[in-house]
């Protein structure tokens, strides 16, 4: 645009006021149209929401399969394929969430980006849980209880679930597990060690979601309080 305006002045060989006003008007019109066109950016919210549901579905399927293994059953879904699909989906979701935030003219909420970060950390925890569930041999009463808790986690896994009750449940199980009788054989000792690691991973998995929920609930309340403050100030 600057080159075009300077070319006009060079051709006219004049810096008279009317030429200066004319070039300024051209610049304002050109820049104004460019800004107005760039204000419109396609929203990615709908696609992000759809990917969120896919992520949660895959996590539920993985948790259900882990619960089956803890009961000594053969998982109905193949693990590695689900993990690869979940990893790729999270990477795409992260890229779209970042693009969506950068495309906003005004300051945009980092919610989607924080959500993806939370699920990525949970994904890494799931890979540890997968390794521990694969190492477990046989079936015991603690493994059945842990299987039911893992299944409950899968059933209640969603964006809106605060996971507080699930955290309380797994904390209670950890407490009961520590108070139980010591193993009498090497095999039982190894199995209980694996179960304890899986249990701690499940607790961490749930605490990640609970902390995320608390953080954004607090932010939401602060925004509502600020809006109320502005409303009374205006009055």
C-alpha positions in Angstrom: 0.0 0.0 0.0 2.8 2.4 0.9 4.5 1.7 -2.5 1.3 2.5 -4.3 0.8 5.8 -2.5 4.4 6.9 -2.9 4.1 6.1 -6.7 1.1 8.4 -6.9 3.1 11.3 -5.4 6.1 10.6 -7.7 3.9 10.6 -10.8 2.2 13.9 -9.8 5.5 15.4 -8.6 3.5 17.4 -6.0 3.1 17.4 -2.2 0.1 19.8 -2.2 -2.4 19.5 0.6 -5.2 18.0 -1.6 -2.8 15.2 -2.8 -1.8 14.5 0.8 -5.4 14.3 1.9 -6.2 12.1 -1.1 -3.4 9.6 -0.3 -4.4 9.5 3.4 -8.0 8.8 2.5 -6.8 5.9 0.2 -4.7 4.5 3.1 -7.6 4.7 5.6 -10.0 3.0 3.1 -7.5 0.3 2.2 -6.3 -0.5 5.7 -9.9 -0.3 7.1 -11.2 -2.9 4.6 -8.2 -5.1 5.3 -8.8 -4.9 9.1 -12.5 -5.6 8.7 -11.9 -8.7 6.5 -9.3 -10.0 9.0 -11.7 -9.6 11.9 -13.6 -12.5 10.5 -11.9 -15.8 11.3 -13.6 -19.2 11.1 -14.3 -20.6 14.6 -13.0 -24.0 15.4 -15.1 -24.6 18.5 -17.5 -27.1 16.9 -14.6 -29.2 15.6 -12.8 -29.0 18.9 -15.9 -30.1 20.8 -16.3 -33.1 18.5 -12.7 -34.1 19.0 -13.2 -33.7 22.8 -15.9 -36.3 22.7 -13.7 -38.7 20.6 -10.9 -38.3 23.1 -13.2 -39.1 26.1 -14.7 -42.1 24.2 -11.2 -43.6 23.5 -10.2 -43.0 27.2 -13.3 -44.8 28.4 -12.7 -47.7 26.0 -9.1 -48.0 27.3 -10.2 -47.9 31.0 -12.8 -50.6 30.3 -10.2 -52.8 28.8 -7.9 -52.3 31.8 -10.8 -53.2 34.1 -11.3 -56.4 32.1 -7.6 -57.4 32.5 -7.8 -56.8 36.3 -10.7 -59.3 36.3 -8.6 -61.8 34.4 -10.7 -61.4 31.2 -9.4 -60.8 27.7 -9.9 -57.2 26.7 -12.5 -56.7 24.0 -10.5 -54.0 22.3 -6.9 -54.0 21.1 -4.8 -51.7 23.3 -2.0 -50.4 21.1 -4.3 -49.3 18.3 -6.5 -47.3 20.7 -3.4 -45.6 22.3 -2.0 -44.6 18.9 -5.4 -43.2 17.8 -5.7 -41.3 21.1 -2.2 -39.8 20.8 -2.8 -38.6 17.2 -6.2 -37.2 18.2 -4.7 -35.3 21.1 -2.0 -33.8 18.9 -4.6 -32.6 16.4 -6.7 -31.2 19.2 -3.8 -29.3 20.6 -3.0 -27.8 17.2 -6.6 -26.7 16.7 -7.0 -25.3 20.2 -3.9 -23.2 19.7 -5.1 -22.0 16.3 -8.5 -21.2 17.7 -7.0 -19.0 20.4 -4.6 -17.2 18.1 -7.4 -16.5 15.6 -9.3 -14.5 18.1 -9.0 -10.7 17.7 -9.8 -10.1 21.3 -8.2 -12.1 24.2 -9.6 -15.6 24.1 -10.1 -18.0 26.9 -7.3 -20.6 27.1 -9.8 -23.3 28.2 -9.5 -25.6 25.2 -5.7 -25.4 25.4 -5.7 -26.2 29.1 -8.1 -29.0 28.5 -5.8 -30.6 26.0 -2.8 -30.2 28.4 -4.9 -32.0 31.1 -5.8 -34.9 28.7 -2.2 -35.2 27.5 -0.9 -35.6 31.1 -3.7 -38.2 31.6 -2.6 -40.0 28.4 0.9 -40.4 29.9 -0.6 -41.7 33.1 -2.7 -44.2 31.0 0.5 -45.5 29.4 1.9 -46.3 32.8 -1.4 -48.0 33.8 -1.3 -50.0 30.7 2.1 -51.4 31.5 1.1 -52.2 35.1 -2.1 -53.9 34.0 -0.2 -56.0 31.5 2.2 -57.2 34.2 -0.5 -58.3 36.6 -1.1 -62.1 36.8 -4.1 -63.9 38.3 -7.2 -62.6 40.0 -7.6 -61.5 43.6 -10.2 -59.7 45.7 -8.2 -56.4 45.6 -7.9 -56.7 41.8 -11.7 -57.2 41.5 -12.3 -54.1 43.7 -9.8 -52.1 41.6 -11.5 -53.4 38.4 -14.8 -52.0 39.6 -13.3 -48.7 40.5 -11.6 -48.5 37.1 -14.9 -49.3 35.4 -16.7 -46.6 37.4 -14.0 -44.1 36.3 -14.6 -45.1 32.7 -18.4 -44.7 33.1 -18.2 -41.3 34.7 -15.3 -39.9 32.6 -16.5 -36.6 31.0 -15.5 -33.0 30.7 -18.1 -31.8 33.3 -17.3 -34.5 36.0 -15.3 -33.0 38.9 -14.0 -36.5 39.8 -14.0 -35.6 43.5 -16.0 -38.7 44.6 -13.8 -41.0 42.5 -10.7 -39.5 44.1 -12.2 -40.2 47.6 -13.0 -43.8 46.5 -9.5 -44.6 45.3 -8.0 -42.9 48.4 -10.1 -45.2 50.6 -8.9 -48.2 48.6 -5.3 -47.2 49.0 -5.8 -46.8 52.8 -7.5 -50.3 53.0 -4.8 -51.8 50.8 -2.1 -50.6 53.2 -3.9 -52.0 56.2 -4.4 -55.5 54.6 -2.3 -58.5 55.5 1.2 -58.9 54.0 1.6 -61.3 51.1 2.8 -64.8 51.8 4.5 -65.7 48.5 6.7 -63.9 46.0 4.1 -64.1 43.3 1.5 -62.5 45.6 4.0 -59.8 46.6 4.7 -58.9 42.9 1.0 -58.8 42.0 0.2 -56.6 44.9 3.1 -54.3 44.1 1.8 -54.0 40.5 -1.8 -53.4 41.8 -0.5 -50.7 44.2 1.3 -48.9 41.3 -1.8 -49.1 39.2 -3.9 -47.8 42.0 -1.6 -44.8 42.5 -1.6 -44.1 38.8 -5.4 -44.2 38.8 -5.5 -41.8 41.7 -3.1 -39.4 39.9 -5.3 -39.7 36.7 -8.3 -38.6 38.7 -6.5 -35.9 40.6 -5.4 -34.3 37.4 -9.1 -34.0 36.3 -10.2 -32.7 39.7 -7.6 -30.0 39.8 -8.4 -28.9 36.3 -12.1 -28.7 37.2 -11.4 -26.7 40.3 -9.1 -24.3 38.5 -11.7 -23.4 35.8 -14.6 -23.4 38.2 -12.7 -20.7 40.2 -11.9 -18.7 37.1 -15.6 -18.9 36.0 -16.7 -17.6 39.4 -14.2 -14.7 39.3 -15.5 -13.7 35.8 -19.1 -13.8 37.1 -18.2 -11.7 40.2 -16.3 -9.2 37.9 -19.4 -8.9 35.7 -21.6 -8.2 38.7 -19.1 -5.6 39.9 -19.2 -3.8 36.5 -23.0 -3.9 36.5 -23.2 -2.2 39.9 -20.6 0.4 38.9 -22.5 1.3 35.8 -25.7 1.7 37.9 
